[in-house]
Amino acid sequence: MTVTDPRPETATPPAAATTNAARPAAPTEAATPELIHRPGRWIDNWNPENAQQWAEKGKAIAARNLRWSIFAEFLGFVVWQLWSVVVVSLPAAGFQLSTGEIFWLISMPSLVGATLRIPYTFMVPRFGGRNWTIVSAGLLLIPTIGLAIAVSNPQTPFGVLLLIAALAGFGGGNFASSMANITFFYPAAQKGYALGLNAAGGNLGASVAQFLVPIVITVGAAATLNLPLAGLIWVPLILVAMAGAYFRMDNLSAAKADIAASLAALKEPHLWILAVLYIGTFGSFIGFAGVFPKLLADTFPDFKGFTIGTATVTLAFLGALVGSLARPYGGKLADRFGGTRITIGAFTAMGLGILSVVLTLPLQNFAIFLLCFLVLFAAAGIGNGSTYRMIPTIFALRAKDGVGAQRKAAAALGLISAIGAYGGFFIPQLLGLSKTSFGSYVPALTWFIGAYVVFLAITAGVYLTMSKKTGTRI
């Protein structure tokens, strides 16, 4: 499996240790093969590690593909998070849904998106990055148009709503294929930067969706919400992404799937330990980002946010925004102090953030509630970066078989990203269970505090110990 989810913070990707890249290529025709462009925008002889090829043509080609990849992935995250903000407005539009049903609509896209990440990774080597970007972007039309049709009628059965919410998981899968594609275009020394831009641009889609949708659905609506616009406004942009991929992106014949490395990574116990930690960091980010609009609406029903024209915008988008912007700093801090220490600090801050929410809820102070959750989002973003930064080092220390540590680490990045995304399903489900069973979100928030304590103990017990035994800063 190729790299599918290294974040902006992945400053030193696994492939960065490639030895051949350090050897100066002889100035011969064999050392610098001519790029061959075939019909269907296929490119042969692609080798970004060849300095001459990269300088003459490769860099410009890679940058062009990166720009359109970011745009398509951004829309993927938008679609993935649409239901997180739409569900808040369903009761006002006449839908009669239980609390449990609403939380199913929030969590279902994450369940499907996490599951799709693994097969989506293999689509790029199978069909080509450009071809699969066209298809994966086109698939986003189904949940957006489907949402517009479904929410236009309050009599739409819950089963239909849930199916369309599940199809929004296409957006979550897009992240994996987009990252897998871009990793083939860049040399090892620049993969971290390129993949960081790709990831950052995509992740911001969650915040943009939560900011724009409340504005759009109130435009021109005197008495009722224009909910179908929540889906329809993205249709033209999706078509632009498809056209951009068709005319401006390329397929690389050199892109190959690494099945052997994926199988070897699955046998490594540390893959599963790190996946659990990643559920705690990225899973918390995507899970709380999806549920935050609902939490704010339920906890402070009288708080109307701020107005833009005739629209009322809550501050729920700030959670996803802060978490996205914090991610690169997790990697930078991990580079300096070690990923293990930063991850321990992140889990500590996340636990304290949720504990502060629980302790201050009786005050019913919106500013304090928001601030405590923003601490959680920032810490989750930092922890996401630091956890990913640990993976290449740990797999290098554990290399024992014929499959290289770099290949196994690259495969592990993709697998861990898929497993971690399931946090986007579990967190809303547990909050919904807490609300329906106890009439309050406090029990679930208490469970999360306990989970962060466990994650912290695992990180310290396993990786601080490994760091001391090996003398390596992990």
Buried (B, 14 or more C-beta within 10 A) or exposed (E): BBBBBBBBBBBBBBBBBBEEBEEEBEEEEEBBBEBEEEEEBBBEBBBBBBBEBBEEBBBEBBEBBBBBBBBBBBBBBBBBBBBBBBBBBBEEBEBEBEBEBBBBBBBBBBBBBBBBBBEBBBBBBEBBBBBBBBEBBBBBBBBBBBBBBBBEEEEBEBEEBBBBBBBBBBBBBBBBBBBBBBBBBBBBBBBBBBBBBBBBBBBBBBBBBBBBBBBBBBEEBEEEBBBBBBBBBBBEBBEBBBEBBBEEBBBBBBBEBBEBBBEBBBEBEBBEBBBBBBBBBBBBBBBBBBBBBBBBBBBBEEBEBEEEEEBEBBBBBBBBBBBBBBBBBBBBBBBEEBBBBBBBBBBBBBBBBBBBBBEBBEEEEBEBBBBBBBBBBBBBBBBBBBBBBBBBBBBBBBBEEEBBBBBBBBBBBBBBBBBBBBBBBBBBBBBBBBBEEEEEBBBBBBBBBEBBEEBBEBBBEBBBEBBEEEEEBB
